[in-house]
Amino acid sequence: MSLGQQLAPHLPFLRRYGRALTGSQNHGDKYVRATLEAIVAAPDQFPKDVEPRLGLYRMFQGIWASANYDDMDATGEADGAEAVTRARLARMTPLSRQALLLTAMEGFTPEDAAYLIDVEPEEVESLVAEALAEIEQQTRARVLIIEDEPIIAMDIETIVRDLGHEVTGIAVTRDEAVGLAMEDRPGLVLADIQLADDSSGIDAVKDILAEFEVPVIFITAFPERLLTGERPEPTFLITKPFQRSTVKAAISQALFFDQTTVPSE
């Protein structure tokens, strides 16, 4: 099997990580493309002593570290949104964010995460703790949950409330979700794909976004329906069954990138 064939199954999830790390499909995909170009240009540099997925993420991390999130527009200056994002990134140690996403969202072990971000394994725990401390300082949000399974909905609600956020409602159908969103606009939406009456959480989110902008996290047992590469993909996507830490990390990142201003010290 060629290297390309070995890496192909992991690319949708690397793209997901890139989006979560940068808060943007465009920026995340830039880093993924640069990673693939580097592999094609120098295949002998691809790590041979680890499994393909780990090697792929290692190459991505090298590109991320060397770029240092220094994307500029054609004029050489960052636009307003980009400047806000950079200022926000500067408030949280990059390595701590990466350690949290790699372990909580991507499912790597602390040892693998240490290899990917080039630190000692014992440092990963402290980096994750640092990122979680940043979460505690985030502005509280009002959250709409779209989920038709009562037990899962209750679990998500508990996670949201434990983080200090308010739940505006729990919807089990597309129409109910849109109605709740219009009645009491949330600052974040957590949405399943397949709902109680066979309606679509994707359609519900589209209807909501047609009325106002709000960050969305999809939580689904069918990630392949969204990780197609054929249309805009969600910046934040969690696969069921999920870990509580995964949901917490995704909520943190979604709100982190949604802030329009940087809080003063």
GIDA-V723618 format. One line per field, one symbol per residue. psi: psi as a letter, one per 30 degrees, with the letter a starting at -180 (. if undefined). burial: b if it has 24 or more other ideal C-beta (glycine too) atoms within 12 Angstrom, else e. A space follows every 10 residues. Layout:
psi = ???
burial = ???
This chain:
psi = kleeeefeff eeeeeeeeee efgkeeeefe eeeeeeeeee eifffkkfgl leeeeeeeee eeeeeeehhh klaffgkkle eeeeeeeeef fkkeeeeeee eeeeefgkle eeeeeeghlk effeeeeeee eeeeefflkk lkkkkjkfje eeeeeeeeee effglkjflj kfleeeeeee eeejklfkkj klejlegglk feeeeeeeff elkkkkkkjl fiffffhfgf lklkekkkkk klkeeeeeee eeeeeeffkf lkkl.
burial = eeeeeebeeb bbbbbbbbbb bbbbbebbbb bbebbbebbe eeeeebbeee ebbbbbbbbb bbbbeeeebe beeeeeeeee ebeebbebbe ebebbbbbbb bbbbbbbbeb ebbbbbbebe eeebeebbeb bbebbeebbe bbbbbbbbee ebbebbbebb eebebebbbb bbbbebbbeb beeeebbbbb bbbbbeeebb bbebbebbee eeebbbbbbb eebeebbeee eebbbbbbbe ebeebbbbbb bbbbbbbbbe eeeee
